Amino acid sequence: MEEQTNVIAQEQEKEPVIAQKAEKKGKEKKAKKEKKEKKPLDKAAKKKRRRIITLCVIGVIVVLVILMKILGGNGPEAVVTTAEVLTGEIEQTIDTSGTVTTKETKSYFSDVNVEIGEVKVAAGDAVKEGDILVSYDADALAREKELAQLELQSAEGSYQNSLQSNNEKLGDLNEANVNLDVLDQQIADTEAYIKGLENKIAAKKSDLAHFGTLLQISLLDWQDKPDSEEYLNLQKQVQLNNYEQQNNKEIKGWEDELKVYNDMLADYKEYRSEMKSQKSSAEAGKMTSGAKEELEAQNQSKEIKATDSLENIEAAEGGIIASFDGVVTEISAVEGGSTTAGSQILKLESTEKVMVKISVTKYDLDKIKVGQKAVVTIGSRQYEGEVSKINKMAEKNNSGAAVVGTEITITNPDSDVILGVEAKVKISTAKEEQAVLVPVSAVNVDQDGEFVYVVENGILVKKPVVTGISSDMNIQIVEGLSAGEQVVIDVTAGLQEGMTVMAMPQQ
């Protein structure tokens, strides 16, 4: 029992010690965790810390300088912050922002007057080249196709009918011209022959009448001898002559022939009249060269329209297809809705050919050139870019300043590019290697031009310089300095060439 009591007492004595160790261990663990979670300083914080340290050092040096002055020493007249002239690479850039937009936009219009079958996309949808965006109603397309084929047949039939009619008129005209020439000759020949017959008949009748007259005269001469043989013979001849004048076979034959030829002449003249009428009608109905050209042009126009309509319908059978990868930005088609040829169905903007539109001020205009490389940042993604266009006309921005529109083509776009968003652009306008560099703040300007202050053996020396390109921090010195020199980077109004200074290198 006593031993058990001692064990319990010992355990109670150990409890505070264990608790202290646990508490200590917890604190150590917490300190390690805080140390582990402590984040490294960013560039701005580091720069701020260096600036504080530099100011502290300057303060100490200034105090020392003042003390030396008070004590009558020959200390420096001023303390200056310096930086060593270095040699290295420098890149001049223009940092700006703009809007991501497309370089290629296509509006799709309906080529047919049919109903919409199915709308497969909506505004904002991303599509791939070859995707079917909108389809037409198949039955409506079939009807339109049949009508187009009939229109094509009708145009060809009308043209052929007009040609046939014209050919018939030309045939009638040619027939009339040929027949009229023949008829005119036949009529002339017939009239001449009739004239000859009439002359023969007249001559024959004249001869018979003349002979009858002579017989009458002779009969008078013998009338006092009525019983004589001569008188009786003359009477007989007179009777025969009278009969012959009325019934001469030769005259009768000629008169019958004359009737035939007169009837023939009448037929010729009637046929000639018909041919003249046919010629007049054919000349009035036949096409002139101009009318024929017009007919051919009209036929070609109808054929082209009908063929185009048929081709459009056949193309529409496959629907409206995306010509490239892009985003649908507008769509007006409605399933079941009717469309008219020429009406806009949708608009597609390319995501394969994209750019960033920026505005360049007059201060950067002389730096930027077509072909310069750029880095485009969209969200968390970076893309390669290139200056592809610089407008030749300035415009006013929202502040009223004159700016020049510039396009930066994204050369490696992907599916993550979103049109219409803001993008950051960094354009590399110039780059130099092994350049003599000093901080931007070291270069000053007076009436003689650009210069820097250099500390040589504790003396402030003014040196004129010629500068080149610059970055955010440094500027290139083309003439006037060499690597290793110490330049003053914090020039104040009290500094003058020739004064003694204490150089404090930049931290």
C-alpha positions as CSV (number, residue, x, y, z in Angstrom):
1,M,0.0,0.0,0.0
2,E,2.8,2.4,0.9
3,E,4.6,1.5,-2.4
4,Q,1.5,2.3,-4.4
5,T,1.2,5.7,-2.6
6,N,4.8,6.5,-3.5
7,V,4.3,5.7,-7.2
8,I,1.3,7.9,-7.3
9,A,3.2,10.8,-5.7
10,Q,6.0,10.4,-8.2
11,E,3.6,10.5,-11.1
12,Q,2.0,13.6,-9.7
13,E,5.5,15.2,-9.5
14,K,6.2,14.4,-13.2
15,E,3.0,15.9,-14.5
16,P,4.2,19.6,-14.4
17,V,7.5,18.7,-16.1
18,I,5.7,16.8,-18.9
19,A,3.3,19.7,-19.4
20,Q,6.2,22.2,-19.6
21,K,7.9,20.0,-22.2
22,A,4.7,19.7,-24.2
23,E,4.2,23.4,-24.1
24,K,7.8,24.1,-25.2
25,K,7.5,21.6,-28.0
26,G,4.3,23.2,-29.1
27,K,5.9,26.7,-29.2
28,E,8.9,25.3,-31.1
29,K,6.5,23.6,-33.6
30,K,4.5,26.9,-34.0
31,A,7.7,28.9,-34.5
32,K,8.9,26.4,-37.2
33,K,5.5,26.6,-38.9
34,E,5.6,30.4,-38.9
35,K,9.1,30.4,-40.2
36,K,8.1,27.9,-42.9
37,E,5.0,29.9,-43.9
38,K,7.0,33.1,-44.1
39,K,7.0,34.2,-47.8
40,P,10.0,35.6,-49.6
41,L,10.0,39.3,-50.4
42,D,8.8,40.3,-53.8
43,K,10.8,42.8,-56.0
44,A,9.0,45.8,-54.7
45,A,9.6,44.8,-51.1
46,K,13.3,44.1,-51.7
47,K,13.6,47.4,-53.5
48,K,11.9,49.2,-50.6
49,R,14.3,47.4,-48.1
50,R,17.3,48.4,-50.1
51,R,16.1,52.0,-50.2
52,I,15.6,52.0,-46.4
53,I,19.1,50.6,-45.9
54,T,20.6,53.1,-48.4
55,L,18.8,56.1,-46.6
56,C,20.1,54.9,-43.3
57,V,23.7,54.7,-44.6
58,I,23.3,58.1,-46.2
59,G,22.0,59.5,-42.9
60,V,25.0,58.1,-41.1
61,I,27.4,59.6,-43.7
62,V,25.7,62.9,-43.7
63,V,26.0,63.0,-39.9
64,L,29.7,62.2,-40.2
65,V,30.2,64.9,-42.8
66,I,28.4,67.5,-40.6
67,L,30.6,66.5,-37.6
68,M,33.7,66.8,-39.7
69,K,32.6,70.3,-40.8
70,I,31.9,71.3,-37.2
71,L,35.2,70.0,-36.0
72,G,37.0,72.0,-38.8
73,G,38.0,69.0,-40.9
74,N,38.5,69.0,-44.7
75,G,35.6,66.6,-45.4
76,P,33.6,66.3,-48.6
77,E,31.2,69.0,-49.7
78,A,28.4,66.5,-50.4
79,V,27.5,62.9,-50.3
80,V,26.3,61.4,-53.6
81,T,24.8,58.0,-54.5
82,T,26.6,56.4,-57.3
83,A,26.3,53.4,-59.5
84,E,28.9,51.6,-61.5
85,V,28.8,51.9,-65.3
86,L,28.2,48.3,-66.6
87,T,28.2,46.5,-69.8
88,G,25.4,44.2,-70.7
89,E,22.2,43.5,-72.7
90,I,19.4,46.1,-72.8
91,E,16.0,45.7,-74.4
92,Q,13.7,48.6,-75.1
93,T,10.0,47.7,-74.9
94,I,6.5,49.3,-75.1
95,D,4.1,48.0,-72.4
96,T,0.5,48.6,-73.1
97,S,-2.9,46.8,-73.3
98,G,-5.6,46.3,-75.9
99,T,-8.5,44.2,-76.9
100,V,-8.3,40.7,-78.4
101,T,-10.1,40.6,-81.7
102,T,-10.2,38.5,-84.9
103,K,-8.4,39.2,-88.1
104,E,-11.0,37.3,-90.1
105,T,-14.7,37.6,-89.9
106,K,-17.2,35.9,-92.2
107,S,-20.9,36.6,-92.5
108,Y,-23.0,33.8,-93.9
109,F,-26.0,34.7,-96.0
110,S,-28.8,32.5,-97.3
111,D,-28.7,31.7,-101.0
112,V,-32.1,30.1,-101.0
113,N,-35.7,31.0,-100.1
114,V,-36.5,28.0,-97.9
115,E,-37.3,27.3,-94.3
116,I,-34.6,26.7,-91.7
117,G,-34.4,23.0,-90.6
118,E,-32.1,22.9,-87.6
119,V,-29.9,25.5,-85.8
120,K,-27.0,23.7,-84.2
121,V,-25.2,26.6,-82.6
122,A,-25.8,29.7,-80.5
123,A,-24.0,33.0,-80.2
124,G,-20.8,32.5,-78.2
125,D,-20.3,28.9,-79.3
126,A,-16.8,27.8,-80.4
127,V,-16.9,25.8,-83.6
128,K,-14.4,23.9,-85.8
129,E,-13.8,24.1,-89.5
130,G,-16.2,21.8,-91.3
131,D,-18.9,21.9,-88.5
132,I,-22.5,22.1,-89.7
133,L,-23.9,25.3,-88.2
134,V,-27.4,25.5,-89.7
135,S,-29.4,23.1,-91.9
136,Y,-32.3,23.8,-94.2
137,D,-35.6,21.9,-94.5
138,A,-35.1,19.0,-96.8
139,D,-38.6,19.0,-98.3
140,A,-38.4,22.7,-99.0
141,L,-35.1,22.3,-100.7
142,A,-36.4,19.5,-102.9
143,R,-39.3,21.7,-104.1
144,E,-37.0,24.6,-104.8
145,K,-34.6,22.2,-106.7
146,E,-37.5,20.9,-108.9
147,L,-38.6,24.5,-109.7
148,A,-35.0,25.5,-110.6
149,Q,-34.7,22.5,-113.0
150,L,-38.1,23.4,-114.6
151,E,-37.0,27.0,-115.0
152,L,-33.8,25.8,-116.7
153,Q,-35.8,23.6,-119.1
154,S,-38.3,26.4,-119.7
155,A,-35.5,28.8,-120.6
156,E,-34.0,26.3,-123.1
157,G,-37.4,25.5,-124.6
158,S,-38.3,29.1,-125.1
159,Y,-35.0,29.8,-126.7
160,Q,-35.2,26.9,-129.1
161,N,-38.8,27.8,-130.0
162,S,-37.8,31.4,-130.8
163,L,-34.9,30.1,-133.0
164,Q,-37.2,27.6,-134.8
165,S,-39.8,30.4,-135.5
166,N,-37.1,32.6,-136.8
167,N,-35.7,29.9,-139.0
168,E,-39.2,29.3,-140.4
169,K,-39.5,33.0,-141.2
170,L,-36.1,32.9,-142.9
171,G,-37.2,29.9,-144.9
172,D,-40.4,31.6,-146.0
173,L,-38.4,34.7,-146.9
174,N,-35.9,32.7,-148.9
175,E,-38.7,30.8,-150.7
176,A,-40.5,34.0,-151.5
177,N,-37.4,35.7,-152.9
178,V,-36.5,32.7,-155.1
179,N,-40.1,32.2,-156.3
180,L,-40.6,35.9,-157.0
181,D,-37.6,35.9,-159.2
182,V,-38.9,32.8,-161.1
183,L,-42.4,34.2,-161.2
184,D,-41.4,37.5,-162.6
185,Q,-39.5,35.8,-165.4
186,Q,-42.4,33.4,-166.0
187,I,-44.9,36.2,-166.1
188,A,-42.7,38.2,-168.5
189,D,-42.3,35.2,-170.7
190,T,-46.0,34.3,-170.7
191,E,-47.0,37.9,-171.4
192,A,-44.6,37.9,-174.3
193,Y,-46.0,34.7,-175.7
194,I,-49.6,35.9,-175.2
195,K,-48.6,39.0,-177.1
196,G,-47.2,36.9,-179.9
197,L,-50.4,34.8,-180.1
198,E,-52.6,37.9,-180.1
199,N,-50.5,39.3,-182.9
200,K,-50.8,36.1,-184.9
201,I,-54.6,36.0,-184.4
202,A,-54.9,39.7,-185.4
203,A,-52.7,39.2,-188.4
204,K,-54.6,36.1,-189.5
205,K,-57.9,37.9,-189.1
206,S,-56.6,40.9,-190.9
207,D,-55.5,38.8,-193.8
208,L,-58.9,37.0,-194.0
209,A,-60.7,40.3,-193.8
210,H,-58.5,41.8,-196.5
211,F,-59.1,38.9,-198.7
212,G,-62.8,39.1,-198.1
213,T,-62.8,42.8,-199.1
214,L,-61.0,42.0,-202.3
215,L,-63.6,39.3,-203.1
216,Q,-66.4,41.8,-202.4
217,I,-64.8,44.3,-204.8
218,S,-64.4,41.6,-207.5
219,L,-68.0,40.5,-206.9
220,L,-69.1,44.1,-207.6
221,D,-67.2,44.0,-210.8
222,W,-69.2,41.0,-211.9
223,Q,-72.6,41.9,-210.5
224,D,-74.0,42.9,-214.0
225,K,-73.4,39.3,-215.0
226,P,-75.1,37.4,-212.1
227,D,-75.4,34.3,-214.2
228,S,-71.9,34.1,-215.1
229,E,-69.6,31.4,-213.8
230,E,-67.2,34.0,-212.4
231,Y,-69.9,35.8,-210.5
232,L,-71.1,32.5,-209.0
233,N,-67.6,31.5,-208.1
234,L,-66.9,34.8,-206.5
235,Q,-70.1,34.5,-204.4
236,K,-69.0,31.1,-203.3
237,Q,-65.5,32.4,-202.3
238,V,-67.1,35.3,-200.4
239,Q,-69.2,32.9,-198.4
240,L,-66.2,30.7,-197.8
241,N,-64.2,33.7,-196.6
242,N,-67.0,34.8,-194.2
243,Y,-67.0,31.3,-192.8
244,E,-63.3,31.2,-192.6
245,Q,-63.2,34.5,-190.7
246,Q,-65.5,33.0,-188.1
247,N,-64.2,29.4,-188.0
248,N,-60.6,29.5,-189.0
249,K,-59.0,26.5,-187.4
250,E,-55.6,28.2,-187.0
251,I,-57.2,31.2,-185.3
252,K,-59.3,28.8,-183.2
253,G,-56.2,27.0,-182.1
254,W,-54.4,30.2,-181.3
255,E,-57.4,31.5,-179.3
256,D,-57.6,28.2,-177.3
257,E,-53.8,28.4,-176.6
258,L,-54.3,32.1,-175.7
259,K,-56.9,31.2,-173.1
260,V,-54.6,28.6,-171.6
261,Y,-51.7,31.1,-171.4
262,N,-54.0,33.9,-170.0
263,D,-55.1,31.5,-167.3
264,M,-51.5,30.6,-166.6
265,L,-50.6,34.2,-166.4
266,A,-53.4,34.8,-163.9
267,D,-52.1,31.9,-161.8
268,Y,-48.6,33.3,-162.0
269,K,-49.7,36.7,-160.9
270,E,-51.8,35.3,-158.1
271,Y,-48.9,33.2,-156.8
272,R,-46.6,36.2,-157.1
273,S,-49.1,38.1,-154.9
274,E,-48.9,35.4,-152.3
275,M,-45.2,35.3,-152.4
276,K,-45.0,39.1,-152.0
277,S,-47.3,38.8,-149.0
278,Q,-45.2,35.9,-147.6
279,K,-42.0,38.0,-148.1
280,S,-43.6,40.9,-146.3
281,S,-44.7,38.7,-143.4
282,A,-41.3,37.0,-143.2
283,E,-39.4,40.2,-143.2
284,A,-41.6,41.6,-140.5
285,G,-41.4,38.4,-138.4
286,K,-37.7,37.5,-138.8
287,M,-35.2,38.6,-136.1
288,T,-32.7,41.2,-136.8
289,S,-29.1,40.6,-135.8
290,G,-29.6,42.8,-132.8
291,A,-32.8,41.0,-131.8
292,K,-31.0,37.6,-132.2
293,E,-28.1,38.8,-130.0
294,E,-30.7,40.0,-127.4
295,L,-32.5,36.7,-127.5
296,E,-29.2,34.8,-127.0
297,A,-28.2,37.2,-124.1
298,Q,-31.6,36.7,-122.5
299,N,-31.4,33.0,-122.8
300,Q,-27.9,32.9,-121.3
301,S,-29.0,35.2,-118.5
302,K,-31.9,32.8,-117.7
303,E,-29.7,29.8,-117.9
304,I,-27.1,31.4,-115.6
305,K,-29.8,32.4,-113.1
306,A,-31.4,29.0,-113.2
307,T,-28.0,27.2,-113.0
308,D,-26.8,29.4,-110.1
309,S,-30.1,28.8,-108.3
310,L,-29.7,25.0,-108.8
311,E,-26.1,25.2,-107.6
312,N,-27.1,27.2,-104.5
313,I,-29.8,24.7,-103.7
314,E,-27.4,21.8,-104.1
315,A,-24.9,23.6,-101.9
316,A,-27.6,24.3,-99.3
317,E,-28.4,20.6,-99.1
318,G,-25.2,20.3,-97.0
319,G,-26.2,23.2,-94.7
320,I,-24.1,26.2,-93.7
321,I,-20.6,24.9,-92.8
322,A,-17.9,26.7,-90.8
323,S,-15.1,27.8,-93.0
324,F,-12.6,28.0,-90.2
325,D,-12.2,27.5,-86.4
326,G,-13.9,30.3,-84.7
327,V,-16.7,31.7,-82.5
328,V,-20.3,32.4,-83.5
329,T,-20.8,36.1,-82.6
330,E,-24.2,36.6,-84.3
331,I,-27.0,34.3,-85.3
332,S,-30.5,35.3,-86.7
333,A,-31.7,31.9,-87.9
334,V,-34.7,30.3,-86.1
335,E,-35.7,26.7,-86.5
336,G,-38.7,26.5,-88.7
337,G,-38.4,30.1,-89.7
338,S,-38.3,31.2,-93.3
339,T,-35.3,32.9,-95.0
340,T,-34.9,35.0,-98.1
341,A,-32.0,34.9,-100.4
342,G,-29.4,37.5,-99.3
343,S,-30.5,37.6,-95.7
344,Q,-27.8,37.1,-93.0
345,I,-27.9,33.9,-91.1
346,L,-24.9,34.2,-88.8
347,K,-21.5,35.7,-88.3
348,L,-18.3,33.7,-87.5
349,E,-15.1,35.2,-86.2
350,S,-11.9,33.3,-86.5
351,T,-9.9,32.1,-83.5
352,E,-7.1,30.9,-85.8
353,K,-6.3,34.4,-87.0
354,V,-6.5,36.7,-84.0
355,M,-4.9,40.0,-82.9
356,V,-4.8,42.6,-80.2
357,K,-5.7,46.1,-81.1
358,I,-3.7,48.7,-79.3
359,S,-3.3,52.5,-79.4
360,V,0.2,54.0,-79.7
361,T,0.9,57.6,-78.6
362,K,3.1,60.0,-80.4
363,Y,5.9,59.4,-77.9
364,D,6.1,55.7,-78.9
365,L,5.3,56.1,-82.6
366,D,8.9,56.5,-83.7
367,K,9.9,53.3,-81.8
368,I,7.3,50.9,-83.2
369,K,7.6,49.2,-86.6
370,V,5.9,46.4,-88.5
371,G,7.5,43.1,-87.9
372,Q,8.6,43.8,-84.3
373,K,8.1,40.9,-81.9
374,A,5.8,41.1,-78.9
375,V,4.6,39.1,-75.9
376,V,0.8,39.0,-75.5
377,T,-0.6,38.0,-72.1
378,I,-4.2,36.9,-71.9
379,G,-5.2,36.0,-68.3
380,S,-2.5,33.6,-67.1
381,R,-1.4,32.6,-70.6
382,Q,1.4,34.1,-72.7
383,Y,1.5,34.1,-76.5
384,E,3.9,35.1,-79.2
385,G,3.0,38.2,-81.2
386,E,4.1,40.4,-84.0
387,V,3.4,44.0,-85.0
388,S,1.4,43.5,-88.3
389,K,-0.2,46.8,-89.0
390,I,0.2,50.5,-88.0
391,N,-2.6,52.8,-89.2
392,K,-1.6,55.8,-91.3
393,M,-4.2,58.0,-89.7
394,A,-4.4,59.0,-86.0
395,E,-7.7,59.1,-84.1
396,K,-8.7,60.7,-80.8
397,N,-9.0,58.5,-77.6
398,N,-11.4,59.0,-74.7
399,S,-9.1,61.7,-73.3
400,G,-8.9,63.6,-76.6
401,A,-5.3,62.7,-77.3
402,A,-4.2,61.7,-80.7
403,V,-3.3,58.0,-80.9
404,V,-2.5,55.6,-83.8
405,G,-4.3,52.3,-84.0
406,T,-1.9,49.3,-84.2
407,E,-2.5,45.6,-84.7
408,I,-0.5,42.9,-82.9
409,T,-1.0,39.5,-84.6
410,I,-0.9,36.5,-82.2
411,T,1.2,34.0,-84.1
412,N,0.5,30.9,-81.9
413,P,-3.2,31.2,-80.9
414,D,-4.9,28.2,-79.3
415,S,-8.4,27.3,-78.1
416,D,-7.9,29.3,-74.8
417,V,-8.0,32.6,-76.7
418,I,-11.2,34.5,-75.9
419,L,-12.3,37.3,-78.3
420,G,-13.2,40.6,-76.7
421,V,-11.1,40.3,-73.6
422,E,-8.3,42.7,-72.5
423,A,-4.7,41.6,-73.2
424,K,-1.4,42.9,-72.0
425,V,1.1,43.6,-74.8
426,K,4.9,44.0,-74.4
427,I,6.5,45.0,-77.7
428,S,10.3,44.6,-78.1
429,T,11.2,47.8,-80.1
430,A,15.1,47.5,-79.8
431,K,17.7,45.3,-78.3
432,E,21.5,45.8,-77.8
433,E,24.1,43.4,-76.5
434,Q,27.4,44.5,-74.8
435,A,25.9,48.0,-74.4
436,V,27.3,50.5,-71.9
437,L,24.6,51.0,-69.3
438,V,23.7,53.4,-66.5
439,P,20.6,53.9,-64.5
440,V,18.0,56.1,-66.2
441,S,18.2,58.6,-63.2
442,A,21.9,59.2,-63.9
443,V,21.3,61.0,-67.2
444,N,20.4,64.7,-67.0
445,V,19.8,67.4,-69.6
446,D,20.8,71.1,-69.7
447,Q,21.1,73.7,-72.5
448,D,24.2,71.9,-73.9
449,G,22.5,68.5,-74.1
450,E,22.6,65.3,-72.1
451,F,25.2,64.7,-69.4
452,V,26.1,62.7,-66.3
453,Y,28.2,63.4,-63.2
454,V,31.1,61.1,-62.5
455,V,33.1,60.8,-59.3
456,E,36.8,60.7,-60.0
457,N,39.1,60.7,-57.0
458,G,36.5,62.3,-54.8
459,I,35.8,65.1,-57.4
460,L,32.5,65.6,-59.2
461,V,33.2,65.6,-63.0
462,K,30.5,66.5,-65.6
463,K,30.6,64.5,-68.8
464,P,28.5,65.0,-71.9
465,V,27.0,61.8,-73.2
466,V,25.1,60.4,-76.2
467,T,22.3,58.0,-75.3
468,G,20.7,55.2,-77.1
469,I,17.8,53.0,-76.2
470,S,16.4,52.7,-72.7
471,S,14.5,50.2,-70.5
472,D,12.5,50.8,-67.4
473,M,15.7,50.9,-65.3
474,N,18.7,51.5,-67.5
475,I,19.7,53.6,-70.5
476,Q,22.4,52.9,-73.1
477,I,25.4,55.3,-73.3
478,V,26.6,55.4,-76.9
479,E,29.4,57.9,-76.3
480,G,30.9,59.6,-73.2
481,L,31.4,56.8,-70.7
482,S,33.3,53.6,-70.1
483,A,32.5,50.5,-68.1
484,G,33.7,50.7,-64.5
485,E,33.1,54.5,-64.0
486,Q,31.0,55.7,-61.1
487,V,28.1,57.9,-62.1
488,V,25.9,59.9,-59.7
489,I,22.3,58.6,-59.8
490,D,20.7,61.1,-57.5
491,V,21.5,64.5,-58.9
492,T,20.3,67.4,-56.7
493,A,20.3,71.2,-57.4
494,G,23.3,71.8,-55.2
495,L,25.7,69.6,-57.1
496,Q,28.3,71.4,-59.2
497,E,31.3,70.2,-61.3
498,G,34.6,70.3,-59.4
499,M,33.2,70.0,-55.9
500,T,34.5,67.3,-53.5
501,V,32.0,64.6,-52.8
502,M,31.8,61.3,-50.9
503,A,30.5,58.6,-53.2
504,M,28.2,56.1,-51.7
505,P,27.7,53.1,-54.1
506,Q,24.1,52.1,-54.7
507,Q,23.0,49.0,-52.7
